[in-house]
Amino acid sequence: MAVEAARQFRSPKRSLGELDADSAAMLIAVATDVALVIDAGGVIRDVAVGSDELAVEGYAEWIGKPWIDTVTVESRRKIEDLLKDASGKQSARWRQVNHPSSRGDDVPMLYSAVQVGSKGRVVAVGRNLRAISALQQKLLDVQQSMERDYLRLRHAETRYRLLFQIASEAVLIVDATTQRVVEANPAAAQLLGETARRLVGRAFPEGFDAPSTQSLQTLLAAVRSAGSADDARVRLIEGRREFMVNASMFRQDNTSLFLVRLTPLTGDAAVALPQPRLQNRLVEIIEALPDGFVVTDPEGQIITANRAFLDLVQLTTEEQARGQSIERWLGRPGVDLNVLLANLRQHGTVRMFATSLRGEYGATADIEISAVSAPACEPPCLGFTLRNTARRPLAEARSAHALPRSVEQLTELVGRVSLKELVRETTDVIERLCIEAALELTGDNRASAAEMLGLSRQSLYVKLRRYGLGDLAPEA
């Protein structure tokens, strides 16, 4: 009850009884950014603008216009609600509406309306929300920037983790303060005869003979003071295996850490390092992939190909494909390979490049190509994966061939389709979006939508059927 009582003056007649119309008008104009006097028909009869920023928007020209005509389409319903609440003597509610501006973005305003007098006049007071909107936009921009930075950090961490795990060199991360192992990669765990989980938290050095332990302590002390030191030759207590140990120091999150690398000297490297066996597994997996996989030189000449690719192009042996240009089987000779190579040189990767593939005996298949450039390899090469899109379920295939829904999706098609097809799809996207907007504005009234678009009803039905919009009756 105390809150309700605080909404109004306790004795307005006694405290404001001598307030005349001029004083009331001055008070309203000073207290708000925009004040409107509206008659019973919803027409603006007087305007007071208390903000210099809004004075240049031409609000003085509203006099004689219906209030509902001064706002954007989506705000018209809110104006109706404001006038309805004011005439119904209900408690005033604040509603945000937008006014169109000839100087750029719409002007957001927060309005409340109250009926005064007995002739149905309504006084509406408004607050300019443009500053708040600008702050919200800045907040959104900062949030998106932080999310992008966070995503980049996550990607960098993922790459670091992957490299750390698959590195053939044994590596330990040791806390410089406590000299305990913080991280250990699989190569180090296998080299030391332990699991990576059991190594984490263990004191370093541990498990080495006494002279080796002393050498390692001297190495870490030299790195801590000078930043570098000569390699130390150490030996494990068990197995009598010998290593060369190198250490360097770095900081992360205000913590000093040692990066310790161990290199075996007793011929155990082939046993300790699983890389050759891992590479053999990768070759077996690639050969068994259901999608075609091809490695070519930088000009597109095939070096090796898996069984799935040979099946797609109707070849029996890899020797038949080796040395041939991959362009020989692509659907658009002279176009597809040039586009792929240009994108690989510029970006290093290509994703979901849509084209077709021709087999040696005339069979064709719609495919998607993803490719990557490996310039650091010796010799440099390109990798291509070819996926047969005809194998997709019906719903996925339909979505894959659906029209793009935005400019961003259209720009992703550059380099994947010809300019003529891109222009045609752009026209289709705009036409479909306009039809959807007309149907939404008219409440799915086909006749009104056709009139709004300047089309006949028959033309509208043809386009609705073409884009799969709405449920059409058989007679339509």
Secondary structure, 3 states (H helix, E strand, C coil): CHHHHHCCCCCHHHHHCCCCHHHHHHHHHHHCCEEEEECCCCEEEEEEECCHHHHCCCHHHHCCCEHHHHCCHHHHHHHHHHHHHHHCCCCCCCEEEEECCCCCCCEEEEEEEEEECCCCEEEEEEEECHHHHHHHHHHHHHHHHHHHHHHHHHHHHHHHHHHHHHCCCEEEEEECCCCEEEEECHHHHHHHCCCHHHHCCCECCCCECHHHHHHHHHHHHHHHHHCCCCCEEEEECCCCCEEEEEEEEEEECCEEEEEEEEEECCCCHHHHCCHHHHHHHHHHHHHHCCCEEEEECCCCEEEEECHHHHHHCCCCCHHHHCCCEHHHCECCCCCHHHHHHHHHHHHCEEEEEEEEEECCCCCEEEEEEEEEEECCCCCCEEEEEEEEHHHCCHHHHHHHCCCCCCHHHHHHCECCECHHHHHHHHHHHHHHHHHHHHHHHCCCCHHHHHHHHCCCHHHHHHHHHHHCCCCCCCCC
